Amino acid sequence: MSEITLISWNVNGIRAVSKKEVHENLKFNDWLNKTSPDILCIQETKAQVDQLTDKIISPQGYKSCWHSAERKGYSGVATYSKTNPIRVNNNLGIEKFDAEGRVVETEFDDFILLNVYFPNGKLSKERLQYKMDFYDAFLDYVTKLKGGGKSIIICGDVNTAHTEIDLTHAKANENISGFLQEEREWIDRLIAAGFIDSFRKFNKGPEHYTWWSMRNIGARDRNVGWRIDYFFASKDLEDKLTDAYMLSNVMGSDHCPIVLKLKL
């Protein structure tokens, strides 16, 4: 058996974060080289591939798969891996979702990995409906995929805190998108469909967050945040999961990276 490490991170703009010191005076590429995960999934890349340097597209030792939004400077996901995936798919098969560059699906020998930037529903009622429609379409897609018999890992920015311990001010946010009952119930449905919230397998307590609002001055320093980034693993992988945690001291974005380790 060998242990593999996966990291997921909403970088809030890959071009911006690549220029910043993200940890211990290391810029993004140097941090990636030092941390050396087997797979890194990033969300909210906000870039087309032709806008990026080779250093970002092909860091030393990594292959990358990109899905950019049609709209420039918006959304987008990318998956870096040390080994070539067997198969890559960027589409749920629904134009209004695929046009926003929200999914990269990569298949490896031991599992299928879905790197997803789920929509934010705070802007308007229309965007909340779009988010809920995306949730339903994604759950339908992944349920069918799971029926194929292969292990599945889902990671990314889900844009919803699941339970009251997953954000600092639960009561004050119960009518805000990101903590609405219907959004939280969707995570219940995903878990009921045979997936494990990997972080909660290893960490039961409160005050573990992955996102801190930049509009709330000093929120990160005071740890006033939300846990909205996740690794979900299909139940057949449960005994193979060895750890899940956050890299809350890695900066450069309003989100921090999250980690999943498993032995295969």
MIRO-255143 format. One record per residue (C-alpha): residue in one letter; residue number from 1; x negated, y, z. Coordinates in Angstrom, 3 decimals, padded with zeros to 6 digits. Layout:
<pt rest="A" nr="NUM" X="X" Y="Y" Z="Z"/>
...
REM end
This chain:
<pt rest="M" nr="1" X="000.000" Y="000.000" Z="000.000"/>
<pt rest="S" nr="2" X="-001.078" Y="003.553" Z="-000.591"/>
<pt rest="E" nr="3" X="000.217" Y="006.740" Z="000.998"/>
<pt rest="I" nr="4" X="001.340" Y="009.477" Z="-001.344"/>
<pt rest="T" nr="5" X="002.050" Y="013.113" Z="-000.523"/>
<pt rest="L" nr="6" X="004.695" Y="015.273" Z="-002.166"/>
<pt rest="I" nr="7" X="005.068" Y="019.016" Z="-001.591"/>
<pt rest="S" nr="8" X="008.030" Y="021.195" Z="-002.587"/>
<pt rest="W" nr="9" X="007.859" Y="024.991" Z="-002.566"/>
<pt rest="N" nr="10" X="010.061" Y="027.825" Z="-003.780"/>
<pt rest="V" nr="11" X="007.246" Y="030.169" Z="-004.811"/>
<pt rest="N" nr="12" X="009.465" Y="033.176" Z="-005.678"/>
<pt rest="G" nr="13" X="007.504" Y="033.787" Z="-008.892"/>
<pt rest="I" nr="14" X="004.552" Y="031.640" Z="-009.957"/>
<pt rest="R" nr="15" X="002.693" Y="034.552" Z="-011.570"/>
<pt rest="A" nr="16" X="002.987" Y="036.597" Z="-008.372"/>
<pt rest="V" nr="17" X="002.049" Y="033.814" Z="-005.969"/>
<pt rest="S" nr="18" X="-000.930" Y="032.729" Z="-008.085"/>
<pt rest="K" nr="19" X="-002.562" Y="036.107" Z="-007.393"/>
<pt rest="K" nr="20" X="-002.008" Y="036.006" Z="-003.636"/>
<pt rest="E" nr="21" X="-004.009" Y="034.498" Z="-000.805"/>
<pt rest="V" nr="22" X="-001.591" Y="031.882" Z="000.466"/>
<pt rest="H" nr="23" X="-003.603" Y="030.196" Z="003.236"/>
<pt rest="E" nr="24" X="-007.009" Y="030.685" Z="004.864"/>
<pt rest="N" nr="25" X="-008.100" Y="033.189" Z="002.181"/>
<pt rest="L" nr="26" X="-007.294" Y="030.693" Z="-000.561"/>
<pt rest="K" nr="27" X="-005.336" Y="031.684" Z="-003.645"/>
<pt rest="F" nr="28" X="-002.695" Y="029.334" Z="-005.052"/>
<pt rest="N" nr="29" X="-004.952" Y="027.159" Z="-007.253"/>
<pt rest="D" nr="30" X="-007.638" Y="026.832" Z="-004.585"/>
<pt rest="W" nr="31" X="-004.998" Y="025.976" Z="-001.984"/>
<pt rest="L" nr="32" X="-003.569" Y="023.322" Z="-004.322"/>
<pt rest="N" nr="33" X="-007.037" Y="021.891" Z="-004.904"/>
<pt rest="K" nr="34" X="-007.778" Y="021.766" Z="-001.156"/>
<pt rest="T" nr="35" X="-004.362" Y="020.431" Z="-000.124"/>
<pt rest="S" nr="36" X="-004.419" Y="017.959" Z="-003.028"/>
<pt rest="P" nr="37" X="-000.883" Y="016.514" Z="-002.939"/>
<pt rest="D" nr="38" X="-000.116" Y="013.745" Z="-005.400"/>
<pt rest="I" nr="39" X="002.845" Y="015.796" Z="-006.604"/>
<pt rest="L" nr="40" X="003.746" Y="019.468" Z="-006.181"/>
<pt rest="C" nr="41" X="007.238" Y="020.652" Z="-007.099"/>
<pt rest="I" nr="42" X="007.804" Y="024.383" Z="-007.374"/>
<pt rest="Q" nr="43" X="011.030" Y="026.312" Z="-007.802"/>
<pt rest="E" nr="44" X="011.919" Y="029.847" Z="-008.863"/>
<pt rest="T" nr="45" X="008.931" Y="030.058" Z="-011.202"/>
<pt rest="K" nr="46" X="010.441" Y="033.131" Z="-012.947"/>
<pt rest="A" nr="47" X="008.337" Y="032.534" Z="-016.060"/>
<pt rest="Q" nr="48" X="008.258" Y="031.082" Z="-019.544"/>
<pt rest="V" nr="49" X="005.323" Y="028.762" Z="-020.212"/>
<pt rest="D" nr="50" X="003.957" Y="031.091" Z="-022.907"/>
<pt rest="Q" nr="51" X="003.615" Y="033.801" Z="-020.241"/>
<pt rest="L" nr="52" X="001.259" Y="031.665" Z="-018.137"/>
<pt rest="T" nr="53" X="-002.477" Y="031.080" Z="-018.106"/>
<pt rest="D" nr="54" X="-004.028" Y="027.643" Z="-018.568"/>
<pt rest="K" nr="55" X="-005.142" Y="027.841" Z="-014.934"/>
<pt rest="I" nr="56" X="-001.495" Y="027.899" Z="-013.833"/>
<pt rest="I" nr="57" X="-000.240" Y="025.377" Z="-016.404"/>
<pt rest="S" nr="58" X="-003.061" Y="022.872" Z="-015.934"/>
<pt rest="P" nr="59" X="-004.765" Y="023.130" Z="-012.533"/>
<pt rest="Q" nr="60" X="-007.731" Y="020.816" Z="-012.236"/>
<pt rest="G" nr="61" X="-006.548" Y="017.206" Z="-011.905"/>
<pt rest="Y" nr="62" X="-002.853" Y="017.881" Z="-012.561"/>
<pt rest="K" nr="63" X="-000.366" Y="017.448" Z="-015.376"/>
<pt rest="S" nr="64" X="002.640" Y="019.775" Z="-015.330"/>
<pt rest="C" nr="65" X="006.234" Y="019.648" Z="-016.578"/>
<pt rest="W" nr="66" X="008.167" Y="022.916" Z="-016.870"/>
<pt rest="H" nr="67" X="011.806" Y="023.891" Z="-017.293"/>
<pt rest="S" nr="68" X="012.252" Y="027.634" Z="-017.712"/>
<pt rest="A" nr="69" X="015.498" Y="029.560" Z="-017.852"/>
<pt rest="E" nr="70" X="016.541" Y="031.075" Z="-021.161"/>
<pt rest="R" nr="71" X="016.690" Y="034.408" Z="-019.334"/>
<pt rest="K" nr="72" X="013.169" Y="035.717" Z="-018.756"/>
<pt rest="G" nr="73" X="011.925" Y="036.301" Z="-015.221"/>
<pt rest="Y" nr="74" X="014.647" Y="034.139" Z="-013.694"/>
<pt rest="S" nr="75" X="014.989" Y="030.741" Z="-012.023"/>
<pt rest="G" nr="76" X="012.789" Y="027.934" Z="-013.406"/>
<pt rest="V" nr="77" X="011.137" Y="024.814" Z="-011.975"/>
<pt rest="A" nr="78" X="007.875" Y="022.951" Z="-012.524"/>
<pt rest="T" nr="79" X="006.412" Y="019.660" Z="-011.342"/>
<pt rest="Y" nr="80" X="002.649" Y="019.106" Z="-011.059"/>
<pt rest="S" nr="81" X="001.465" Y="015.506" Z="-010.755"/>
<pt rest="K" nr="82" X="-001.861" Y="013.715" Z="-010.715"/>
<pt rest="T" nr="83" X="-000.468" Y="010.874" Z="-012.837"/>
<pt rest="N" nr="84" X="001.538" Y="011.186" Z="-016.011"/>
<pt rest="P" nr="85" X="005.265" Y="010.531" Z="-015.550"/>
<pt rest="I" nr="86" X="006.776" Y="007.673" Z="-017.516"/>
<pt rest="R" nr="87" X="009.702" Y="009.859" Z="-018.523"/>
<pt rest="V" nr="88" X="010.667" Y="013.534" Z="-018.262"/>
<pt rest="N" nr="89" X="014.174" Y="015.003" Z="-018.492"/>
<pt rest="N" nr="90" X="015.142" Y="018.645" Z="-018.001"/>
<pt rest="N" nr="91" X="018.877" Y="018.443" Z="-018.512"/>
<pt rest="L" nr="92" X="022.050" Y="017.506" Z="-016.683"/>
<pt rest="G" nr="93" X="023.766" Y="017.613" Z="-020.074"/>
<pt rest="I" nr="94" X="025.861" Y="020.694" Z="-019.256"/>
<pt rest="E" nr="95" X="024.817" Y="023.816" Z="-021.169"/>
<pt rest="K" nr="96" X="025.727" Y="026.424" Z="-018.536"/>
<pt rest="F" nr="97" X="023.443" Y="024.674" Z="-016.031"/>
<pt rest="D" nr="98" X="020.649" Y="023.590" Z="-018.380"/>
<pt rest="A" nr="99" X="020.263" Y="027.157" Z="-019.700"/>
<pt rest="E" nr="100" X="019.179" Y="028.337" Z="-016.236"/>
<pt rest="G" nr="101" X="016.175" Y="025.993" Z="-015.960"/>
<pt rest="R" nr="102" X="017.097" Y="024.357" Z="-012.675"/>
<pt rest="V" nr="103" X="016.000" Y="020.712" Z="-012.971"/>
<pt rest="V" nr="104" X="012.873" Y="018.734" Z="-013.836"/>
<pt rest="E" nr="105" X="013.378" Y="014.974" Z="-013.557"/>
<pt rest="T" nr="106" X="010.219" Y="012.864" Z="-013.677"/>
<pt rest="E" nr="107" X="010.082" Y="009.085" Z="-013.496"/>
<pt rest="F" nr="108" X="007.087" Y="007.286" Z="-011.988"/>
<pt rest="D" nr="109" X="006.391" Y="003.592" Z="-011.360"/>
<pt rest="D" nr="110" X="007.992" Y="003.560" Z="-007.911"/>
<pt rest="F" nr="111" X="010.649" Y="006.282" Z="-008.010"/>
<pt rest="I" nr="112" X="012.494" Y="008.940" Z="-009.960"/>
<pt rest="L" nr="113" X="011.844" Y="012.479" Z="-008.709"/>
<pt rest="L" nr="114" X="014.324" Y="015.319" Z="-009.187"/>
<pt rest="N" nr="115" X="012.849" Y="018.784" Z="-008.599"/>
<pt rest="V" nr="116" X="015.805" Y="021.161" Z="-008.347"/>
<pt rest="Y" nr="117" X="016.422" Y="024.866" Z="-007.805"/>
<pt rest="F" nr="118" X="020.068" Y="024.924" Z="-006.761"/>
<pt rest="P" nr="119" X="022.035" Y="028.133" Z="-007.455"/>
<pt rest="N" nr="120" X="022.547" Y="030.921" Z="-004.950"/>
<pt rest="G" nr="121" X="026.204" Y="031.784" Z="-004.338"/>
<pt rest="K" nr="122" X="025.861" Y="035.083" Z="-002.486"/>
<pt rest="L" nr="123" X="026.112" Y="037.468" Z="-005.433"/>
<pt rest="S" nr="124" X="029.797" Y="037.038" Z="-006.291"/>
<pt rest="K" nr="125" X="032.770" Y="034.681" Z="-006.224"/>
<pt rest="E" nr="126" X="031.834" Y="033.652" Z="-009.762"/>
<pt rest="R" nr="127" X="028.328" Y="032.671" Z="-008.732"/>
<pt rest="L" nr="128" X="029.647" Y="030.780" Z="-005.712"/>
<pt rest="Q" nr="129" X="031.935" Y="028.830" Z="-008.045"/>
<pt rest="Y" nr="130" X="028.980" Y="028.224" Z="-010.367"/>
<pt rest="K" nr="131" X="027.004" Y="026.904" Z="-007.405"/>
<pt rest="M" nr="132" X="029.787" Y="024.544" Z="-006.337"/>
<pt rest="D" nr="133" X="030.238" Y="023.347" Z="-009.931"/>
<pt rest="F" nr="134" X="026.494" Y="022.699" Z="-010.150"/>
<pt rest="Y" nr="135" X="026.597" Y="020.798" Z="-006.847"/>
<pt rest="D" nr="136" X="029.389" Y="018.557" Z="-008.149"/>
<pt rest="A" nr="137" X="027.713" Y="017.948" Z="-011.516"/>
<pt rest="F" nr="138" X="024.386" Y="017.171" Z="-009.859"/>
<pt rest="L" nr="139" X="025.902" Y="014.732" Z="-007.368"/>
<pt rest="D" nr="140" X="027.721" Y="012.972" Z="-010.194"/>
<pt rest="Y" nr="141" X="024.480" Y="012.791" Z="-012.200"/>
<pt rest="V" nr="142" X="022.318" Y="011.496" Z="-009.351"/>
<pt rest="T" nr="143" X="024.950" Y="008.945" Z="-008.275"/>
<pt rest="K" nr="144" X="024.932" Y="007.465" Z="-011.777"/>
<pt rest="L" nr="145" X="021.128" Y="007.565" Z="-011.831"/>
<pt rest="K" nr="146" X="021.008" Y="005.736" Z="-008.503"/>
<pt rest="G" nr="147" X="023.267" Y="003.067" Z="-009.971"/>
<pt rest="G" nr="148" X="020.363" Y="002.139" Z="-012.248"/>
<pt rest="G" nr="149" X="018.630" Y="000.544" Z="-009.265"/>
<pt rest="K" nr="150" X="015.519" Y="002.720" Z="-009.014"/>
<pt rest="S" nr="151" X="014.443" Y="004.629" Z="-005.897"/>
<pt rest="I" nr="152" X="015.197" Y="008.355" Z="-006.041"/>
<pt rest="I" nr="153" X="013.689" Y="011.420" Z="-004.363"/>
<pt rest="I" nr="154" X="015.395" Y="014.815" Z="-004.605"/>
<pt rest="C" nr="155" X="013.551" Y="017.949" Z="-003.566"/>
<pt rest="G" nr="156" X="013.886" Y="021.684" Z="-003.812"/>
<pt rest="D" nr="157" X="015.674" Y="024.788" Z="-002.657"/>
<pt rest="V" nr="158" X="019.273" Y="023.682" Z="-001.993"/>
<pt rest="N" nr="159" X="020.272" Y="027.210" Z="-000.908"/>
<pt rest="T" nr="160" X="022.410" Y="025.843" Z="001.952"/>
<pt rest="A" nr="161" X="021.647" Y="025.217" Z="005.620"/>
<pt rest="H" nr="162" X="023.268" Y="021.926" Z="006.586"/>
<pt rest="T" nr="163" X="024.055" Y="022.202" Z="010.300"/>
<pt rest="E" nr="164" X="024.061" Y="024.842" Z="013.032"/>
<pt rest="I" nr="165" X="020.496" Y="023.999" Z="014.080"/>
<pt rest="D" nr="166" X="019.309" Y="024.725" Z="010.532"/>
<pt rest="L" nr="167" X="019.566" Y="028.516" Z="010.868"/>
<pt rest="T" nr="168" X="019.028" Y="031.068" Z="013.614"/>
<pt rest="H" nr="169" X="022.437" Y="032.770" Z="013.614"/>
<pt rest="A" nr="170" X="024.969" Y="030.091" Z="012.718"/>
<pt rest="K" nr="171" X="028.102" Y="031.835" Z="013.972"/>
<pt rest="A" nr="172" X="027.281" Y="035.128" Z="012.259"/>
<pt rest="N" nr="173" X="026.768" Y="033.383" Z="008.916"/>
<pt rest="E" nr="174" X="029.669" Y="030.937" Z="008.799"/>
<pt rest="N" nr="175" X="031.462" Y="033.080" Z="006.189"/>
<pt rest="I" nr="176" X="028.325" Y="033.741" Z="004.129"/>
<pt rest="S" nr="177" X="027.325" Y="031.644" Z="001.122"/>
<pt rest="G" nr="178" X="024.525" Y="029.393" Z="002.247"/>
<pt rest="F" nr="179" X="026.449" Y="028.269" Z="005.325"/>
<pt rest="L" nr="180" X="030.014" Y="027.955" Z="004.078"/>
<pt rest="Q" nr="181" X="031.922" Y="024.859" Z="005.113"/>
<pt rest="E" nr="182" X="032.321" Y="023.637" Z="001.525"/>
<pt rest="E" nr="183" X="028.581" Y="024.030" Z="000.859"/>
<pt rest="R" nr="184" X="027.653" Y="022.141" Z="004.024"/>
<pt rest="E" nr="185" X="030.176" Y="019.409" Z="003.229"/>
<pt rest="W" nr="186" X="028.455" Y="018.857" Z="-000.109"/>
<pt rest="I" nr="187" X="025.265" Y="017.908" Z="001.768"/>
<pt rest="D" nr="188" X="027.399" Y="015.503" Z="003.818"/>
<pt rest="R" nr="189" X="028.607" Y="013.975" Z="000.532"/>
<pt rest="L" nr="190" X="025.056" Y="013.639" Z="-000.786"/>
<pt rest="I" nr="191" X="024.008" Y="011.827" Z="002.392"/>
<pt rest="A" nr="192" X="027.127" Y="009.624" Z="002.225"/>
<pt rest="A" nr="193" X="026.152" Y="008.717" Z="-001.346"/>
<pt rest="G" nr="194" X="023.062" Y="006.980" Z="000.056"/>
<pt rest="F" nr="195" X="020.415" Y="009.652" Z="000.659"/>
<pt rest="I" nr="196" X="018.374" Y="010.551" Z="003.737"/>
<pt rest="D" nr="197" X="017.457" Y="014.067" Z="004.845"/>
<pt rest="S" nr="198" X="013.818" Y="013.116" Z="005.353"/>
<pt rest="F" nr="199" X="012.939" Y="016.004" Z="007.672"/>
<pt rest="R" nr="200" X="015.684" Y="015.022" Z="010.109"/>
<pt rest="K" nr="201" X="014.399" Y="011.449" Z="010.189"/>
<pt rest="F" nr="202" X="011.277" Y="012.753" Z="011.942"/>
<pt rest="N" nr="203" X="012.378" Y="016.066" Z="013.485"/>
<pt rest="K" nr="204" X="015.631" Y="016.404" Z="015.437"/>
<pt rest="G" nr="205" X="015.315" Y="019.801" Z="017.096"/>
<pt rest="P" nr="206" X="016.197" Y="023.403" Z="016.168"/>
<pt rest="E" nr="207" X="014.050" Y="026.335" Z="015.016"/>
<pt rest="H" nr="208" X="012.531" Y="024.569" Z="012.007"/>
<pt rest="Y" nr="209" X="013.013" Y="026.879" Z="009.033"/>
<pt rest="T" nr="210" X="011.821" Y="027.133" Z="005.438"/>
<pt rest="W" nr="211" X="013.116" Y="030.575" Z="004.392"/>
<pt rest="W" nr="212" X="013.034" Y="033.982" Z="006.057"/>
<pt rest="S" nr="213" X="014.834" Y="036.966" Z="004.550"/>
<pt rest="M" nr="214" X="012.501" Y="039.735" Z="003.382"/>
<pt rest="R" nr="215" X="015.360" Y="042.189" Z="003.994"/>
<pt rest="N" nr="216" X="015.145" Y="041.405" Z="007.707"/>
<pt rest="I" nr="217" X="011.888" Y="043.122" Z="008.684"/>
<pt rest="G" nr="218" X="009.657" Y="040.835" Z="010.740"/>
<pt rest="A" nr="219" X="012.032" Y="037.853" Z="010.379"/>
<pt rest="R" nr="220" X="009.228" Y="035.421" Z="009.678"/>
<pt rest="D" nr="221" X="007.097" Y="036.651" Z="012.570"/>
<pt rest="R" nr="222" X="010.110" Y="036.235" Z="014.871"/>
<pt rest="N" nr="223" X="011.094" Y="032.943" Z="013.181"/>
<pt rest="V" nr="224" X="014.593" Y="034.174" Z="012.337"/>
<pt rest="G" nr="225" X="015.226" Y="031.858" Z="009.416"/>
<pt rest="W" nr="226" X="017.100" Y="029.149" Z="007.582"/>
<pt rest="R" nr="227" X="016.204" Y="025.566" Z="006.623"/>
<pt rest="I" nr="228" X="017.399" Y="025.441" Z="003.011"/>
<pt rest="D" nr="229" X="014.588" Y="023.436" Z="001.354"/>
<pt rest="Y" nr="230" X="014.803" Y="019.649" Z="001.499"/>
<pt rest="F" nr="231" X="013.428" Y="016.274" Z="000.531"/>
<pt rest="F" nr="232" X="016.248" Y="013.729" Z="000.185"/>
<pt rest="A" nr="233" X="015.258" Y="010.094" Z="-000.368"/>
<pt rest="S" nr="234" X="017.458" Y="007.172" Z="-001.357"/>
<pt rest="K" nr="235" X="018.045" Y="004.814" Z="001.572"/>
<pt rest="D" nr="236" X="015.976" Y="002.012" Z="000.066"/>
<pt rest="L" nr="237" X="012.909" Y="004.220" Z="000.710"/>
<pt rest="E" nr="238" X="013.663" Y="004.796" Z="004.410"/>
<pt rest="D" nr="239" X="011.155" Y="002.263" Z="005.742"/>
<pt rest="K" nr="240" X="008.491" Y="003.682" Z="003.425"/>
<pt rest="L" nr="241" X="008.761" Y="007.276" Z="004.668"/>
<pt rest="T" nr="242" X="005.895" Y="008.093" Z="007.027"/>
<pt rest="D" nr="243" X="006.301" Y="011.820" Z="007.727"/>
<pt rest="A" nr="244" X="008.105" Y="015.015" Z="006.718"/>
<pt rest="Y" nr="245" X="007.224" Y="018.516" Z="007.867"/>
<pt rest="M" nr="246" X="006.840" Y="022.176" Z="006.904"/>
<pt rest="L" nr="247" X="003.718" Y="024.170" Z="006.081"/>
<pt rest="S" nr="248" X="005.031" Y="027.296" Z="007.776"/>
<pt rest="N" nr="249" X="001.592" Y="028.943" Z="007.856"/>
<pt rest="V" nr="250" X="001.344" Y="028.966" Z="004.048"/>
<pt rest="M" nr="251" X="002.318" Y="032.432" Z="002.823"/>
<pt rest="G" nr="252" X="002.904" Y="034.142" Z="-000.510"/>
<pt rest="S" nr="253" X="006.659" Y="033.570" Z="-000.773"/>
<pt rest="D" nr="254" X="009.760" Y="034.089" Z="001.364"/>
<pt rest="H" nr="255" X="009.875" Y="030.269" Z="001.552"/>
<pt rest="C" nr="256" X="007.228" Y="027.946" Z="002.963"/>
<pt rest="P" nr="257" X="006.220" Y="024.620" Z="001.406"/>
<pt rest="I" nr="258" X="007.672" Y="021.367" Z="002.754"/>
<pt rest="V" nr="259" X="005.954" Y="017.972" Z="002.750"/>
<pt rest="L" nr="260" X="007.039" Y="014.356" Z="002.374"/>
<pt rest="K" nr="261" X="004.694" Y="011.416" Z="002.905"/>
<pt rest="L" nr="262" X="005.480" Y="007.833" Z="002.049"/>
<pt rest="K" nr="263" X="003.703" Y="004.498" Z="001.676"/>
<pt rest="L" nr="264" X="004.392" Y="002.538" Z="-001.490"/>
REM end
